[in-house]
Amino acid sequence: MLIYFLWKKNKGKEEEPNSETVSDQNMDEEFQMGAGPKKICYQELLNATNNFEEKLKLGQGGFGGVYKGYFKDTNSVAAIKRISANSRQGIKQYSAEVKIISQLRHRNLVKLNGWCHKKNEFILIYEYMPNGSLDFHLFLGGSILSWHLRYNIALGLASALFYLQEELEKCVIHRDIKSSNIMLDSNFNTKLGDFGLARLMDHEKESETTIVAGTRGYLAPEYMDTGKARKESDIFSFGVVLLEIACGKKAIHHQELKGEVSLVEWVWELYGLKNVIAAADPKLYGQFNAKEMECLLVVGLWCANPNNTSRPSINKVIKVLNFESPLPILPQNMPFLGPLSSPINNGQFFSVPSFFTAKG
């Protein structure tokens, strides 16, 4: 319970911002150097959202609300993220998002169309996603996604990750891959978004040590232990999302009598019993391709292996998902790592939950 409390206390925090104050003018000059998203007038955003009217709110994230905005001049709709003025890390997330996503161009990434900052207001303008987020459909009462759509969403997310990890001059570590950050366009195509925690780094290297940021259930054990993010830690999060897509269950879900259960551990137990297909989402009523279902579940476990050295590259993942390579053979029991804990600033600790240890 103490470990969980400390985790909650630190959840979502990032490095302390430095003491330098960045002026609006300096930020304008930095953001406008490249092509891509442009500065949008604050008054335009007020008009588009009717002064950020509550009924136009699409959702609420850790750093602020997202609103649906309508621009009369262009007859267009956008998703407008208003970062909380009282967020200690708001300006850091805002700046990271604009600078990193401005450099990215891929069909499976949410497009950033514009930005605006005025005093304590930090606003990001994205393309509007009519079908909302993946977690809305899987867990929050949205339409039940067919198996065909689910498998395509998984392939689209893999394509986005391949682009971020292998196709750019510098590798982009997202650090917050989860179902609520996977958006769906009008045709239910995958669009990975929210790059506020992302980091640019050289290939084959790990990031500098930071205070752990992200969401419980999606965080790789070694990242929680060391604070160093790398390709393998994003692969872990990706694997958890694959399991969510296949099972229709959250990364950490509640089971009667057992309480909180790790999805990775639950599916791995079924894999050890040679009955992994039993993890399939019951809401599909058996309407799925069994070969694809097994593939998605096994690849999800492969990626979410607690041992980071046993995780595949995204290139290997795509080959298996496209049935160009055979399924991997995994250990019958989920690998045991032993207790992992690491001091994180001010004597506080993160510890890997018990579900990262194998049974038997």
GICORTA-V84232 format. One record per backbone hydrogen bond with DSSP energy under -1.0 kcal/mol. CO is the residue of the C=O (numbers start at 1). NH is the residue of the N-H. E is the energy in kcal/mol with one decimal. If there is no record, write none. Layout:
co:CO nh:NH e:E
co:CO nh:NH e:E
This chain:
co:1 nh:5 e:-2.4
co:2 nh:6 e:-2.5
co:3 nh:7 e:-2.5
co:4 nh:8 e:-2.7
co:5 nh:9 e:-2.5
co:6 nh:10 e:-1.6
co:7 nh:11 e:-1.3
co:10 nh:13 e:-2.3
co:23 nh:27 e:-2.2
co:24 nh:28 e:-2.6
co:25 nh:29 e:-2.3
co:26 nh:30 e:-2.0
co:27 nh:31 e:-2.7
co:28 nh:32 e:-2.3
co:38 nh:115 e:-1.7
co:41 nh:45 e:-1.4
co:42 nh:46 e:-2.0
co:43 nh:47 e:-2.5
co:44 nh:48 e:-2.4
co:45 nh:49 e:-1.6
co:46 nh:51 e:-3.2
co:48 nh:70 e:-2.1
co:49 nh:53 e:-2.6
co:53 nh:56 e:-1.6
co:54 nh:57 e:-1.8
co:56 nh:68 e:-2.9
co:59 nh:66 e:-2.7
co:63 nh:84 e:-3.8
co:64 nh:61 e:-3.1
co:65 nh:82 e:-3.0
co:66 nh:58 e:-3.6
co:66 nh:59 e:-1.4
co:67 nh:80 e:-3.4
co:69 nh:78 e:-2.4
co:71 nh:75 e:-1.1
co:71 nh:76 e:-1.6
co:76 nh:71 e:-3.0
co:78 nh:69 e:-3.0
co:79 nh:126 e:-3.2
co:80 nh:67 e:-3.0
co:81 nh:124 e:-2.3
co:84 nh:87 e:-1.3
co:87 nh:90 e:-1.1
co:89 nh:93 e:-2.6
co:90 nh:94 e:-2.6
co:91 nh:95 e:-2.4
co:92 nh:96 e:-2.3
co:93 nh:97 e:-2.4
co:94 nh:98 e:-2.2
co:95 nh:99 e:-2.5
co:96 nh:100 e:-2.4
co:97 nh:101 e:-2.1
co:98 nh:102 e:-1.3
co:100 nh:103 e:-1.5
co:101 nh:104 e:-1.3
co:106 nh:109 e:-1.7
co:108 nh:192 e:-3.0
co:111 nh:127 e:-2.2
co:113 nh:38 e:-1.5
co:114 nh:125 e:-2.9
co:115 nh:40 e:-2.5
co:116 nh:123 e:-3.3
co:118 nh:121 e:-2.1
co:121 nh:118 e:-2.1
co:122 nh:83 e:-2.7
co:123 nh:116 e:-2.3
co:124 nh:81 e:-3.0
co:125 nh:113 e:-2.6
co:125 nh:114 e:-1.8
co:126 nh:79 e:-2.0
co:129 nh:132 e:-1.9
co:132 nh:184 e:-2.7
co:133 nh:137 e:-1.0
co:134 nh:138 e:-2.1
co:135 nh:139 e:-2.8
co:135 nh:140 e:-1.1
co:136 nh:142 e:-2.5
co:146 nh:150 e:-2.3
co:147 nh:151 e:-2.7
co:148 nh:152 e:-1.8
co:149 nh:153 e:-2.4
co:150 nh:154 e:-2.2
co:151 nh:155 e:-2.2
co:152 nh:156 e:-2.5
co:153 nh:157 e:-2.2
co:154 nh:158 e:-2.2
co:155 nh:159 e:-2.2
co:156 nh:160 e:-2.0
co:157 nh:161 e:-2.3
co:158 nh:162 e:-2.3
co:159 nh:163 e:-1.9
co:160 nh:164 e:-2.1
co:161 nh:165 e:-2.4
co:162 nh:166 e:-2.6
co:163 nh:167 e:-1.1
co:164 nh:172 e:-2.4
co:171 nh:201 e:-2.4
co:173 nh:199 e:-2.3
co:178 nh:181 e:-1.6
co:179 nh:135 e:-1.2
co:179 nh:182 e:-1.0
co:181 nh:193 e:-2.8
co:182 nh:134 e:-2.9
co:183 nh:191 e:-1.9
co:184 nh:131 e:-1.6
co:185 nh:188 e:-2.2
co:189 nh:185 e:-1.6
co:191 nh:183 e:-3.1
co:192 nh:110 e:-2.5
co:195 nh:198 e:-1.1
co:199 nh:173 e:-3.0
co:201 nh:171 e:-2.2
co:202 nh:205 e:-1.3
co:215 nh:218 e:-2.1
co:220 nh:224 e:-2.2
co:221 nh:225 e:-1.9
co:222 nh:226 e:-2.4
co:223 nh:227 e:-2.5
co:227 nh:210 e:-1.8
co:229 nh:207 e:-2.9
co:230 nh:234 e:-1.4
co:231 nh:235 e:-2.1
co:232 nh:236 e:-1.9
co:233 nh:237 e:-1.6
co:234 nh:238 e:-2.5
co:235 nh:239 e:-2.4
co:236 nh:240 e:-2.0
co:237 nh:241 e:-2.0
co:238 nh:242 e:-2.1
co:239 nh:243 e:-1.9
co:240 nh:244 e:-2.1
co:241 nh:245 e:-2.5
co:242 nh:246 e:-2.1
co:243 nh:247 e:-2.9
co:244 nh:248 e:-2.7
co:246 nh:281 e:-2.3
co:251 nh:263 e:-2.9
co:253 nh:261 e:-3.1
co:255 nh:259 e:-2.9
co:256 nh:258 e:-1.0
co:259 nh:255 e:-2.9
co:261 nh:253 e:-2.2
co:262 nh:266 e:-2.4
co:263 nh:267 e:-2.6
co:264 nh:268 e:-2.3
co:265 nh:269 e:-2.0
co:266 nh:270 e:-1.5
co:267 nh:271 e:-2.3
co:268 nh:272 e:-2.4
co:269 nh:273 e:-1.2
co:270 nh:275 e:-2.9
co:271 nh:274 e:-1.7
co:275 nh:278 e:-1.8
co:276 nh:279 e:-2.1
co:277 nh:280 e:-2.0
co:281 nh:284 e:-1.9
co:282 nh:285 e:-1.6
co:284 nh:287 e:-2.3
co:286 nh:288 e:-1.8
co:289 nh:293 e:-2.7
co:290 nh:294 e:-2.5
co:291 nh:295 e:-1.9
co:292 nh:296 e:-2.8
co:293 nh:297 e:-2.3
co:294 nh:298 e:-2.7
co:295 nh:299 e:-2.7
co:296 nh:300 e:-2.1
co:297 nh:301 e:-2.0
co:298 nh:302 e:-2.6
co:299 nh:303 e:-2.5
co:300 nh:304 e:-1.9
co:307 nh:310 e:-1.8
co:308 nh:311 e:-1.0
co:313 nh:317 e:-1.9
co:314 nh:318 e:-2.2
co:315 nh:319 e:-1.6
co:316 nh:320 e:-1.8
co:317 nh:321 e:-2.7
co:318 nh:322 e:-1.8
co:319 nh:324 e:-3.4
co:319 nh:325 e:-1.0
co:320 nh:323 e:-1.8
co:340 nh:352 e:-1.9
co:342 nh:350 e:-1.2
co:345 nh:348 e:-2.1
co:348 nh:344 e:-3.6
co:350 nh:342 e:-1.3
co:353 nh:356 e:-1.7
co:354 nh:357 e:-1.8
